[in-house]
Amino acid sequence: MNRQEQISKLQATKEFDICIIGAGATGAGIALDATMRGLKVLLIDKGDFAGQTSSKSTKLIHGGVRYLEQAVKKLDWEQFKMVRKSLRERETLLKNAPHLTRPLALITPCFNLFEGIYYTIGMKMYEWISGSQSIAKSEWLSKKETLNFIPELKAKRLSSGVLYYDGQLDDARYCLAIVQSAEANGAVVLNHAEALKFSKNEDNGKLKSLNIKDLIVGNEFTINSRVFVNATGPFADSIRKMASSKLKPRIKVSRGAHVVLPREVMKGDTAILVPKTDDGRVIFMIPWQDQVLVGTTDEADELSENPKLEDYERTYLLEYVNRYFEKTVTLDQIKSGFAGLRPLLQAQLQTAMNSDTKSLVRDHEVEIDRRSKLVSIMGGKWTTYRLMAKDTLDEIYKEVLKKEIVKCTSEHQILHGGENYHFEDWQNLVYQYNISDWTAQHLVKKYGSKAKNVLQLTDNQKDLKELLNPEHPFIKAEVIYAIQEEMATTVDDVLERRLGLKLRDEVVSKAVEPYVQEVLMKNN
């Protein structure tokens, strides 16, 4: 994908069938699904692809153990259905991008017999709901077995552990792979393009065009489209207001914070689920890209484009790490961290303003404004992005285009880099390009079957095989590839979302910023 080529395609297209505002997982999913149904598609985002919520997740593909518990306790059929849908989608996400996902074993430590029985029943129910899509069987482990999986746990109070399985993903690159697949299917995609103002038909008030601004160059364009879709997640109300000033807010945002710790804190490949904190939250401690990811918090917050990780959040998360681990982890060991906003949808505003975010359902809804015909997809979560896209397009066919619904086939679409993917191919890269096993394995996990494309940049420039930093497997060629082939236009595009270095190690990321900035200047 080349940014200038995308702008040229945008300028050459007189009218799109569908213009999607918001290029997170849901917007990207709609773009891919729509192209596969034969529609002419434009996907834009004020920031980068996955620049907000979709790159600030806990990196899990799951049905939601907490939602299942609430479904049982409250006899809430809607929560139960959401868990069931998510678990079915889990298999699809794992299958469609095998290079960016993996099954993940998780253990819930138990400190008495009742907890062991309670969580075993819960995980067996979780496994039963997933049916044939179950990754592996859950088990009630003895204290010794639990410590064999995670020897860093405090042994004194530990009674047993319950083992179960979910999935893990590289969220920013998974979203990018969806965008790349949509573009390969014919979509025009453009990051750093802000929606400024809608124009409407005077006779019926229906949206007919959108003025957008290229925030990199400063040029403005007018986009004509038959349908406009608002897939901006936490920012959905601002686009709804832009289309119709009379629409009332529907979104409440919840803040989720994470910290990243060094691998020596927890060396194995099994994650920890803390099923209930003192204030009723769920915390995960997860092996993630040679580090340990800990999160998340869950509290009401104000809408912000750049939420920052606060000191109290670092302290809160480390408190739970130290409740479970034998060796004390200190604040100065934190290598990175991030905070993101989740969109929580409520049908009744009064309820939304007074409710606890931990109790809100993260399911989704497609709203079509009666007059402007703006289509807004609101709520949802990463695991169900494809279903959200499907539901959105089905409603568009039915309510806006007034046509027979074209069948959704995205369930079977292998995403960019997943085609002919074999992890063992890293060995061929070591032999062919004379790189370390460490770097070769990293490249295959990050780019899948396209890893060789990155290394081809080193054919005439051997120095591009050099590491950006000796503590991490990233090479210089990845920076150029991100800019030339993946539409990275800012330092954060490169280091935070394409490579993911900033989320792994803030100090090292800061040190390599001048090199990235230099490469950006040469390639723009």
C-alpha atoms as one frame of an Amber mdcrd trajectory, in Angstrom:
protein
   0.000   0.000   0.000   1.327   3.378  -1.026  -0.277   6.543   0.327   0.119
   8.659  -2.795  -1.410   5.904  -4.908  -4.403   5.816  -2.573  -4.883   9.587
  -2.906  -4.719   9.279  -6.698  -7.386   6.559  -6.637  -9.535   8.684  -4.349
  -9.320  11.644  -6.745 -10.123   9.453  -9.743 -13.313   8.007  -8.212 -16.419
  10.107  -8.850 -18.619   8.266  -6.372 -18.138   5.485  -3.860 -20.815   3.029
  -2.803 -19.712   3.302   0.791 -17.423   5.681   2.681 -16.325   4.408   6.089
 -15.100   6.866   8.705 -12.873   5.129  11.243 -10.174   2.582  10.409 -10.038
   0.558  13.574 -10.906  -3.145  13.528 -14.604  -2.555  12.861 -14.165   0.018
  10.092 -11.470  -2.087   8.452 -13.707  -5.141   8.747 -16.572  -3.297   7.045
 -14.216  -2.197   4.243 -13.051  -5.772   3.616 -16.550  -7.261   3.794 -17.942
  -4.558   1.483 -15.270  -5.082  -1.177 -15.923  -8.815  -1.066 -19.608  -8.076
  -1.737 -18.650  -6.032  -4.815 -19.049  -2.516  -3.421 -16.800   0.460  -4.240
 -15.252   1.377  -0.890 -13.371   4.257   0.740 -11.932   3.859   4.252 -10.550
   6.920   6.068  -9.289   7.735   9.536  -8.282  10.991  11.214  -5.336   9.163
  12.736  -3.576   5.962  11.766  -5.059   2.543  11.097  -5.844   1.103  14.566
  -4.619   4.390  16.006  -7.025   4.390  18.932  -8.937   1.607  20.722  -7.974
  -1.185  18.320  -4.272  -0.971  19.257  -4.861  -0.431  22.989  -6.423  -3.797
  23.842  -5.252  -6.588  26.146  -4.260  -8.482  22.959  -6.746 -11.292  23.655
  -9.243 -13.088  21.409 -11.860 -14.275  23.852 -15.503 -14.728  24.662 -15.314
 -12.919  27.973 -15.166 -15.048  31.110 -16.511 -12.137  33.171 -19.505 -11.729
  30.855 -20.314 -15.407  31.263 -20.228 -15.049  35.052 -22.594 -12.067  34.843
 -24.861 -13.979  32.444 -25.200 -16.835  34.940 -25.560 -14.673  38.050 -28.119
 -12.330  36.505 -29.724 -14.876  34.175 -28.890 -12.419  31.397 -29.533 -14.076
  28.030 -27.984 -11.165  26.075 -24.661 -11.556  27.891 -24.767 -15.297  27.293
 -25.373 -14.807  23.563 -22.467 -12.350  23.386 -20.122 -14.901  24.951 -21.318
 -17.580  22.555 -20.863 -15.354  19.491 -17.412 -14.281  20.627 -16.234 -17.831
  21.175 -17.362 -18.832  17.695 -15.531 -15.831  16.235 -12.395 -16.686  18.194
 -11.728 -19.628  15.878 -12.172 -17.442  12.784  -9.692 -14.832  14.015  -7.123
 -17.513  14.801  -7.604 -19.194  11.427  -7.621 -16.106   9.202  -4.310 -14.621
  10.403  -2.200 -17.487  11.773   0.970 -15.363  11.810  -0.570 -12.733  14.093
  -2.426 -15.028  16.491  -1.827 -18.033  18.723  -3.714 -20.126  21.249  -2.913
 -19.011  24.794  -3.044 -21.075  27.981  -4.298 -19.176  31.044  -4.409 -20.205
  34.680  -6.628 -18.818  37.417  -4.777 -19.348  40.733  -7.080 -20.615  43.496
  -6.543 -20.162  47.216  -9.154 -22.536  48.654 -11.271 -25.530  47.668 -14.367
 -23.436  46.915 -12.509 -21.266  44.370 -11.160 -24.375  42.662 -14.633 -25.879
  42.294 -16.264 -22.551  41.322 -13.775 -21.647  38.570 -13.566 -25.187  37.249
 -17.342 -25.227  36.730 -17.140 -21.798  35.071 -14.343 -22.786  32.687 -16.074
 -26.054  31.787 -19.177 -24.037  30.896 -16.989 -21.661  28.862 -15.522 -24.670
  27.055 -18.965 -26.190  26.504 -20.332 -22.981  24.941 -17.429 -22.900  22.465
 -18.408 -26.410  21.318 -16.397 -27.670  18.343 -14.463 -24.371  18.351 -12.901
 -25.223  21.704  -9.095 -24.777  21.619  -8.305 -27.379  24.287  -9.836 -28.856
  27.411  -9.790 -26.926  30.666  -8.316 -28.641  33.743  -8.317 -28.274  37.502
  -4.634 -28.424  38.433  -3.024 -29.345  41.722  -0.784 -26.846  43.494   2.313
 -28.602  42.173   0.991 -28.656  38.590   0.102 -24.980  38.793   3.618 -24.079
  39.963   5.105 -26.175  37.173   3.309 -23.912  34.693   4.056 -20.651  36.548
   6.874 -21.127  39.103   6.932 -17.381  39.876   3.614 -17.628  41.771   3.558
 -17.311  45.548   3.388 -20.887  46.765   2.428 -20.377  50.416  -1.290 -19.547
  50.007  -1.805 -21.303  46.677  -4.265 -24.201  46.783  -4.671 -25.124  43.094
  -5.186 -23.593  39.657  -7.718 -23.810  36.838  -6.262 -24.018  33.338  -8.210
 -22.891  30.260  -7.477 -21.575  26.756  -8.210 -18.462  24.721  -6.424 -16.715
  21.863  -3.864 -13.934  21.592  -3.316 -11.445  18.754  -1.049  -8.618  17.653
  -3.948  -6.171  17.552  -2.423  -3.250  15.606  -0.978  -5.490  12.909  -4.126
  -7.609  12.746  -6.109  -4.457  11.967  -3.482  -3.464   9.399  -3.796  -6.899
   7.775  -7.562  -6.371   7.442  -6.924  -2.967   5.814  -4.303  -4.463   3.479
  -6.702  -7.240   2.473  -9.474  -4.699   1.818  -7.104  -2.637  -0.321  -6.019
  -5.726  -2.244  -9.719  -6.386  -2.935 -10.179  -2.888  -4.380 -10.848  -0.555
  -1.447  -9.253   2.902  -1.317  -7.741   3.386   2.150  -6.338   6.581   3.641
  -4.994   7.268   7.121  -4.475  10.756   8.589  -7.539  12.027   6.725 -10.030
  13.938   8.844 -13.778  14.119   8.188 -14.659  17.832   8.241 -18.230  18.398
   7.072 -21.119  16.570   5.421 -23.194  17.985   2.587 -26.823  16.904   2.201
 -29.486  16.688  -0.451 -31.733  19.696  -0.008 -34.934  17.798  -0.755 -34.624
  14.947   1.755 -31.674  15.743   4.049 -29.766  12.597   3.053 -25.962  12.780
   3.180 -24.452  13.070  -0.297 -20.817  14.113   0.213 -18.104  14.599   2.805
 -15.247  17.094   2.907 -12.051  15.536   4.222  -8.598  16.938   4.918  -5.280
  15.168   4.358  -3.562  16.003   7.654  -0.126  15.132   6.270  -0.131  17.412
   3.219  -3.014  19.737   4.067  -5.088  19.198   0.914  -8.875  18.920   1.110
 -11.120  16.638  -0.945 -14.848  16.207  -1.455 -16.026  12.592  -1.289 -19.273
  11.582  -2.953 -20.782   8.363  -1.635 -24.114   6.567  -1.626 -23.680   5.544
   2.011 -21.594   6.936   4.883 -20.666   4.696   7.809 -19.565   5.967  11.204
 -17.172   3.406  12.727 -15.257   5.714  15.031 -15.702   3.776  18.267 -15.462
   6.092  21.296 -15.804   9.104  18.983 -19.033   7.927  17.320 -21.171  10.672
  18.871 -19.104  13.453  17.260 -19.716  12.060  13.746 -23.404  11.484  14.555
 -23.651  15.122  15.669 -21.900  16.253  12.480 -24.554  14.459  10.423 -27.528
  15.525  12.546 -27.326  18.043  15.376 -30.511  16.655  16.960 -29.097  13.187
  17.689 -28.498  12.545  21.393 -25.280  10.922  22.704 -25.206   7.129  22.843
 -21.630   6.364  23.876 -20.022   6.249  27.278 -16.275   5.568  27.403 -14.410
   3.248  29.721 -10.703   3.621  30.341  -8.383   0.619  30.228  -4.727   0.842
  31.300  -1.870  -1.648  30.817   1.775  -1.892  31.838   4.553  -3.908  30.212
   7.110  -5.723  32.365  10.368  -7.562  31.496  10.134 -11.244  30.623  12.033
 -12.383  33.720   8.986 -11.468  35.806   7.132 -14.452  34.300   9.235 -16.656
  32.016   6.768 -19.321  30.904   4.202 -19.261  28.104   1.141 -19.477  30.363
  -0.857 -16.377  31.318  -2.610 -15.572  34.583  -6.251 -14.532  34.958  -7.140
 -12.693  38.142 -10.923 -13.195  37.957 -11.921 -10.565  40.484 -10.054  -7.671
  42.032 -11.132  -5.894  45.208 -13.201  -3.500  43.090 -14.705  -6.150  40.826
 -12.409  -5.973  37.801 -10.529  -8.640  35.854  -6.748  -8.484  35.388  -4.569
 -10.515  33.046  -0.804 -11.099  33.249   0.201 -12.313  29.816   3.436 -13.354
  28.077   3.501 -11.030  25.078   6.232 -10.543  22.458   9.162 -11.287  24.799
   7.606  -9.148  27.551   4.797  -9.484  30.104   1.606  -7.463  29.569  -0.511
  -6.640  32.629  -4.008  -5.136  32.410  -6.571  -3.901  32.385  -8.300  -1.318
  34.502 -11.925  -0.435  33.811 -13.351   2.907  34.879 -15.418   5.732  33.444
 -13.420   8.431  31.691 -13.742  11.593  29.623 -13.340  11.362  25.855  -9.756
  12.082  24.781  -7.697  11.438  21.655  -4.499  10.809  23.622  -5.224   9.193
  26.991  -2.045   8.898  29.048  -1.108   6.160  31.492  -1.357   7.628  34.989
   0.901   6.888  37.962  -1.989   5.565  40.038  -2.748   3.027  37.286   0.844
   1.774  37.329   0.666   1.403  41.097  -2.733  -0.321  40.973  -1.634  -2.929
  38.423   1.661  -3.655  40.178  -0.203  -4.167  43.445  -1.941  -7.169  41.896
   1.237  -8.451  40.268   2.864  -8.454  43.700  -0.091 -10.206  45.316   0.513
 -13.166  43.030   4.283 -13.258  42.401   6.892 -14.383  44.931   9.483 -11.827
  43.835   8.491  -8.162  44.268   8.149  -6.157  41.052   8.923  -2.439  41.360
   7.734   0.593  39.426  11.161   1.145  37.867  10.879  -2.258  36.165   7.964
  -1.086  34.010   9.250  -0.919  30.430   6.192   0.654  28.847   2.485   1.162
  29.244  -0.574   2.534  27.550  -4.164   3.567  28.158  -7.071   3.353  25.759
 -10.782   4.111  25.649 -13.471   1.515  25.008 -16.839   2.470  23.542 -19.728
   1.358  25.736 -23.180   1.563  24.238 -26.308   2.277  26.240 -29.844   2.418
  24.908 -30.935   4.925  27.545 -28.697   7.898  28.156 -29.915   8.360  31.735
 -28.844   4.818  32.564 -25.500   5.300  30.846 -24.626   8.419  32.818 -25.322
   6.740  36.147 -24.056   3.209  35.575 -20.800   1.534  36.482 -18.744   0.726
  33.361 -17.908  -2.718  34.720 -21.577  -3.666  34.450 -22.219  -2.388  30.910
 -22.622  -4.849  28.052 -20.058  -4.365  25.294 -22.370  -5.635  22.564 -22.997
  -3.654  19.411 -25.800  -1.896  17.587 -26.255  -0.602  14.030 -28.063   2.737
  14.058 -29.385   4.358  10.864 -30.398   7.991  11.269 -33.891   8.341   9.836
 -33.208  11.613   7.982 -29.476  11.793   7.107 -29.174   8.015   6.619 -25.830
   8.040   8.439 -25.058   4.464   9.470 -23.352   4.215  12.874 -21.938   0.980
  14.259 -21.489   1.385  18.013 -20.254  -0.712  20.918 -18.694  -4.127  20.402
 -15.242  -5.541  21.041 -12.221  -6.796  19.094 -13.248 -10.443  18.943 -16.569
  -9.662  17.253 -15.302  -7.087  14.748 -16.225  -9.317  11.773 -19.781  -9.863
  13.001 -20.148  -6.129  13.556 -19.058  -5.538   9.956 -21.484  -8.177   8.685
 -24.418  -6.758  10.642 -23.615  -3.233   9.436 -23.545  -4.211   5.776 -26.656
  -6.380   6.033 -28.532  -3.371   7.439 -27.156  -1.105   4.710 -28.440  -3.424
   1.989 -31.810  -3.739   3.678 -32.477  -0.197   4.917 -30.398   2.167   2.762
 -29.614   0.545  -0.585 -32.970  -1.260  -0.554 -31.405  -4.249  -2.280 -31.277
  -7.969  -1.670 -28.507  -8.729   0.798 -25.328 -10.019  -0.831 -23.932 -12.846
   1.279 -21.023 -12.139   3.642 -17.986 -14.364   2.935 -15.350 -12.715   5.133
 -15.318 -15.704   7.480 -13.172 -17.546   4.953 -10.859 -14.681   3.937  -7.236
 -15.370   4.889  -5.722 -11.993   5.702  -2.610 -10.322   4.278   0.474 -12.302
   5.284  -1.530 -15.372   6.278  -1.548 -16.891   2.795   0.697 -19.985   2.617
   2.022 -19.145   6.071   4.324 -21.663   7.762   6.204 -20.605  10.870   9.025
 -23.011   9.985   9.879 -20.809   6.986  12.003 -18.703   9.325  14.742 -21.277
   8.821  14.855 -20.507   5.086  15.223 -16.801   5.878  18.211 -17.501   8.143
  19.919 -19.471   5.372  19.035 -17.131   2.507  19.672 -13.770   4.193  22.225
 -14.666   6.859  20.224 -13.283   9.776  19.842 -14.586  13.320  17.215 -17.156
  14.309  15.813 -14.524  16.668  15.236 -11.926  13.949  13.970 -14.485  11.419
  11.352 -15.811  13.846  10.297 -12.271  14.726   9.854 -11.325  11.056   7.754
 -14.390  10.279   5.485 -13.709  13.266   5.113 -10.036  12.332   4.768 -10.257
   8.529   3.832 -13.880   7.888   4.428 -14.980   4.308   5.461 -11.385   3.470
   8.569 -11.524   5.693  10.710 -12.150   2.648   9.465  -8.875   1.148  10.992
  -7.019   4.099  14.330  -8.765   3.672  14.420  -8.120  -0.062  15.089  -4.482
   0.835  18.472  -5.632   2.161  19.603  -7.161  -1.143  21.422  -3.985  -2.170
  21.735  -2.454   1.291  23.254  -4.940   3.699  23.224  -2.390   6.530  19.419
  -2.639   6.607  19.850  -6.027   8.306  21.303  -4.261  11.338  19.254  -4.293
  14.538  17.632  -1.044  15.608  18.727  -1.972  19.125  20.561  -5.097  20.376
  17.865  -5.780  23.014  15.132  -6.298  20.393  14.865  -8.272  17.115  13.728
  -5.372  14.887  15.924  -4.514  11.890  16.305  -1.242   9.961  14.615  -2.669
   6.869  11.330  -2.830   8.784  11.258   0.955   9.138  11.578   1.450   5.377
   9.038  -1.295   4.675   6.523   0.287   7.072   6.835   3.625   5.267   6.960
   2.385   1.683   4.522  -0.531   1.857   2.357  -0.014   4.963   1.509   3.705
   4.775   3.301   4.670   8.005   3.703   8.459   7.914   4.655   9.416  11.476
   7.154   8.164  14.047   4.345   6.663  16.132   2.874   4.936  13.064   6.213
   3.150  12.704   7.315   2.499  16.280   3.977   2.054  18.039   1.765   0.260
  15.501   3.830  -1.213  12.621   6.752  -2.485  14.703   5.252  -2.331  18.194
   8.601  -1.360  19.709   7.182   1.584  21.659   4.723  -0.699  23.450   7.534
  -3.095  24.377  10.208  -0.652  25.507   9.644   3.109  25.721  13.296   3.942
  26.458  14.656   2.058  23.442  11.855   3.402  21.253  12.777   6.956  22.214
  16.414   6.264  21.375  15.646   5.117  17.823  13.210   7.954  17.032  15.891
  10.106  15.307  16.693   7.275  12.879  13.002   6.743  12.089  12.495  10.488
  11.608  15.466  10.598   9.213  14.078   7.713   7.147  10.634   9.339   7.068
  12.107  12.572   5.701  13.980  10.702   2.971  10.889   8.771   1.903   8.361
  11.632   1.877
